[in-house]
Amino acid sequence: MLPKWQALAPLSSQKSIANGYRITAPSAVASDEVLEVVEYQDGSRATFYKGSFLSGNKLRQEARDCLE
């Protein structure tokens, strides 16, 4: 079973970065959407970069659901 974010954006990729990872979801209409999760103090910090105002909010919502 795929993670929710990968089922939503099957062409997405995951890459290891310093102290965490980056998930990139390519977009045919706008810039890519990017989610970075890194170690931060006693937990982690997730930062979502929305491609443009044309991008939807589904990937952002799936990321939030994973954090709850």
Residue pairs with C-beta under 8 A, 6 or more apart in sequence:
2 10
3 66
4 62
4 65
4 66
5 12
5 23
5 25
5 35
5 59
5 62
5 63
5 66
6 12
8 25
8 58
8 59
8 62
9 25
9 26
9 33
9 59
11 25
11 26
12 23
12 24
12 25
12 26
13 23
13 24
14 21
14 22
14 23
15 21
15 22
15 24
17 36
17 38
18 38
19 38
19 39
20 36
20 37
20 38
20 39
20 44
21 36
21 37
22 34
22 35
22 36
22 37
23 34
23 35
23 36
23 37
24 32
24 33
24 34
25 32
25 33
25 34
25 35
25 59
26 32
27 33
27 51
27 55
29 54
29 55
30 51
30 52
30 54
30 55
31 51
31 52
31 55
32 51
33 48
33 49
33 50
33 51
33 55
33 59
33 60
34 48
34 49
35 46
35 47
35 48
35 49
35 59
35 63
36 46
36 47
36 49
37 44
37 45
37 46
37 47
38 44
38 45
39 45
46 63
46 67
48 59
48 60
48 63
50 57
50 60
